[in-house]
Amino acid sequence: MQLFLMRHGEAGFNAHSDRERTLTDIGRQHTLLMSNWLGQSITEFDLVLVSPYLRAQQSWQEMHKHFPEPRHWLTLDDLVPAGDPAKAAEAVVAYAEHFEAENVLVLAHMPLLGYLVSELVSGVEPPLFSTSGVTLINKQATESCIEWQYAPHMIS
C-alpha cells in the first residue's frame, strides 16, 4: 500500500476559529502544483481521508480537479492538528485495509502528520511538513518505509 501523507495548503488567519481558516491564493497554487506533480506518477487514489478542517477540505477540492473520483473518500475527525497520532494511524490503516486500497491520500495538518509518520514507520523521528508538502510511505504487511518527501519549492 502506498500512503501519500499531505499537509493542507497555506491558510490565512482571518477566521473565527482554527477550524474555519481558508486557503490563501498561494495555498491554492501550491496545492495545484503538487497535484500536477503527483499526477505524473499516480493516476488515481483508491481512498482519500481528509481532516474536517476547512483548509484541508479546500486542499482536497483543489487536488480533486486533477484526479478522478476516488473509489472512497471520507472526512475523519481523527485527522485534526491535535489528533492522537496512534489513533489516527490505526484509523488510516484500518480504512485502507477495509477498502482494499493500494493508493491512499491522507490530507491533514502539522503536528499530527509528523507524528503519524513516526507511528507508521518504526524508528523515524517526526519530520516537518511544509504546507502542501507530501510524504510517500510504502507499507507492506508489517514493514513500512519512507520513499520520499517533497514540498512545492522542491519541484518548481
QUICOR-V89752 format. One line per field, one symbol per residue. ss: DSSP state (H for helix, E for strand, - for the rest). psi: psi as a letter, one per 20 degrees, with the letter a starting at -180 (. if undefined). A space follows every 50 residues. Layout:
BEGIN
ss->???
psi->???
END
This chain:
BEGIN
ss->-EEEEEE---E------HHH--E-HHHHHHHHHHHHHH--------EEEE ---HHHHHHHHHHH-------EEEE-HHH-----HHHHHHHHHHHHHH-- --EEEEEE---HHHHHHHHH-------------EEEEEEE--EEEEEEEE -HHHH-
psi->ppooppqrrpqrjmqhrhhjpqqrggggghggghggghihiphrphpppq qiqghgghgggghhhiqrpqhqpqppiikrgkqohgggggggggggggjl phoppoobrqiggghgghhhopjpqorqprpjqppppooodipqqpgrpq rhiii.
END
